[in-house]
Amino acid sequence: MIPTLSFRLKLLLAMLLLVVGVTGATLYVSQQKNQETFKEFFSKLFQGQTQAFTEKQEKVVDGIKRNAALLVRSSRVQLALQEAETGDSEQLYRIAKAELQTRAMIPGPIVDTNAVYATFYLFLNARGMVIPPPSSFPELIAFTRQQNLTQRLNRVGQAITNVSDQLVGFVTTESPSGASQLQQTVVTQVVDTQTDEILGALVLGYPMPELGRKEEGEHKFKAGILFENQVYSEAIPETLRPRLAQRIGERMKLPETAAQDLTEMIDDDLHGVFYQALNPDPRFPTAYLVALISMNKVLESARDLRGRIVFFCLFRIHGTGGGDRV
């Protein structure tokens, strides 16, 4: 025969169920609010880093654009570019080299270790096609032999007659070892100052700065740039970059409502993944700033919150039981 529960025991069980239910609901709601708070905090943190990076790059690019605009106004450059249409580009590249060295845009006899030098400089003709440099410029010929680069520049060159502003975007080049390297390019029209005829364009390529590792208070960053399904970064582990590029690419295909937050584990440290388009010229492929932010502090806070709520639950249960014994 099943023993009958006393009124006090029934009341105790009811109170226990109530405490457990309320505690569980409190834990769930608190965790959700905690996650939303940290998500918003990290999002703002990433936006701040993105803005700082963008503003820094804009200052560098603005200086390059000003120098390039002055260079292409040179009557010597304009005349040499017209002569290069006949197939003789020797004079054009010699004049350009001297002008670029004078403006400290490429290394000269005296190298400034603090200067930002161009990786390459090439000219496009009036039809938007790359003008091959002469044999006396083997360092530039190495770039024109890179088919992907010349094809990209030729496609961009088709737009030079339709724009009045300088174009800024991203391309990739190959190092002597064959490794892919990310470059930021500035394309400047060369316009005849006498007739306003578009003669061609000057293309300058610059290496992207290493974003590396950063710290914002207690929060650690690992940053890089995603471009054409490849992540460029010294801070993000090389073995992780292909997977990271794939996961971000897959997430971009999903509607925002269906997309899940991305995380990656690095050296037993969970990182949140954030990315944002850098908004280059639409005639170039889009590049994305990518940041991995350590979530250790979030996890510690969540564990602390769970511990405090569970302690409160046990305290309430103990108090309820003690009341029954009185």
Residue pairs with C-beta under 8 A, 6 or more apart in sequence:
5 13
8 324
9 324
12 320
12 321
12 324
15 320
16 317
16 320
19 313
19 316
19 317
19 320
20 313
20 317
23 309
23 310
23 312
23 313
23 316
26 309
27 305
27 306
27 309
27 310
30 305
30 309
31 302
31 305
31 306
34 301
34 302
34 305
35 298
35 302
38 298
38 301
39 261
42 219
42 272
42 274
42 293
43 274
45 216
45 219
45 293
46 274
46 276
46 291
46 293
47 276
48 216
49 214
49 216
49 221
49 223
49 289
49 291
50 276
50 289
50 291
53 211
53 223
53 289
54 278
56 209
57 184
57 209
60 116
60 206
61 168
61 184
61 186
64 105
64 116
64 186
64 204
64 206
65 166
65 168
65 186
65 188
67 103
67 105
68 105
68 166
68 186
68 188
68 202
68 204
69 166
69 188
70 103
71 77
71 96
71 99
71 100
71 103
71 188
71 202
72 78
72 188
72 189
72 190
72 191
72 202
73 193
74 95
74 99
75 193
76 95
77 92
77 95
77 96
77 99
77 190
77 202
78 190
78 192
78 193
78 199
80 91
80 92
80 95
80 96
81 92
81 123
81 125
81 131
81 190
81 199
81 200
82 199
83 91
83 92
84 91
84 92
84 123
84 125
84 131
85 125
85 126
88 134
89 123
89 131
89 132
89 133
89 134
90 134
90 136
92 123
92 131
93 123
93 133
93 134
93 137
93 140
96 121
96 123
96 202
97 106
97 121
97 137
100 106
100 118
100 121
101 107
101 108
101 109
102 108
104 112
104 115
104 117
105 117
105 118
105 121
105 204
106 117
106 118
106 121
107 117
116 206
117 206
118 204
118 205
118 206
119 173
119 181
119 183
119 205
119 206
119 207
120 139
120 140
120 143
120 173
120 183
120 203
120 204
120 205
121 140
121 202
121 203
121 204
121 205
122 130
122 131
122 133
122 140
122 143
122 144
122 153
122 202
122 203
123 130
123 131
123 190
123 200
123 201
123 202
123 203
124 130
124 131
124 153
124 154
124 157
124 160
124 187
124 200
124 201
124 202
124 203
125 131
125 199
125 200
126 161
126 197
126 198
126 199
126 200
127 157
128 154
128 156
128 157
128 158
128 159
128 160
128 161
128 200
128 201
129 154
129 157
130 144
130 150
130 153
130 154
130 157
131 200
132 141
132 144
133 140
133 141
133 144
135 141
142 176
143 149
143 173
143 205
144 150
146 173
146 174
148 172
149 171
149 172
149 173
149 174
152 171
152 284
153 171
153 203
155 283
156 167
156 169
156 187
156 283
156 284
157 187
157 201
159 167
159 283
160 167
160 187
160 189
160 198
160 200
160 201
161 198
163 189
164 189
166 186
166 187
166 188
166 189
167 185
167 186
167 187
167 281
167 283
167 284
168 184
168 185
168 186
168 187
168 280
168 281
168 284
169 184
169 185
169 187
169 280
169 281
169 283
169 284
169 285
170 182
170 183
170 184
170 185
170 208
170 225
170 227
170 280
170 284
170 285
170 287
171 183
171 185
171 205
171 284
172 180
172 181
172 182
172 183
172 227
172 228
172 230
173 180
173 181
173 183
173 205
174 180
174 181
175 181
180 230
180 232
181 207
181 232
182 207
182 208
182 225
182 227
182 232
182 287
183 205
183 206
183 207
183 208
184 205
184 206
184 207
184 208
185 203
185 204
185 205
185 206
185 284
186 203
186 204
186 206
187 201
187 202
187 203
188 201
188 202
188 204
189 198
189 200
189 201
190 198
190 199
190 200
190 201
190 202
191 197
191 198
191 199
192 198
192 199
208 225
208 232
210 233
210 234
210 235
211 223
211 224
211 225
211 233
211 235
211 289
212 223
212 234
212 235
213 220
213 221
213 222
213 223
213 235
214 220
214 221
214 223
215 221
218 297
219 293
219 294
219 297
220 293
220 294
221 235
221 291
221 292
221 293
222 233
222 235
222 236
222 266
222 271
222 291
222 292
223 233
223 235
223 236
223 289
223 290
223 291
223 292
224 231
224 232
224 233
224 235
224 236
224 241
224 290
225 231
225 232
225 233
225 278
225 287
225 288
225 289
225 290
226 232
226 244
226 245
226 248
226 275
226 287
226 288
226 289
226 290
227 285
227 287
227 288
228 285
229 245
229 246
229 249
230 241
230 242
230 245
231 241
231 242
231 244
231 245
231 290
233 241
233 290
236 244
236 290
236 292
237 266
240 264
240 266
243 264
244 264
244 273
244 290
247 262
247 273
248 262
248 273
248 275
248 288
248 290
251 259
251 260
251 262
261 272
261 273
262 272
262 273
263 270
263 271
263 272
263 273
263 295
264 270
264 271
264 273
264 292
265 271
266 292
269 294
269 295
269 296
270 294
270 295
270 296
270 299
271 292
271 293
271 294
271 295
272 292
272 293
272 295
273 290
273 291
273 292
274 290
274 291
274 292
274 293
275 288
275 289
275 290
275 291
276 288
276 289
277 286
277 287
277 288
278 286
278 287
278 288
278 289
279 286
280 286
280 287
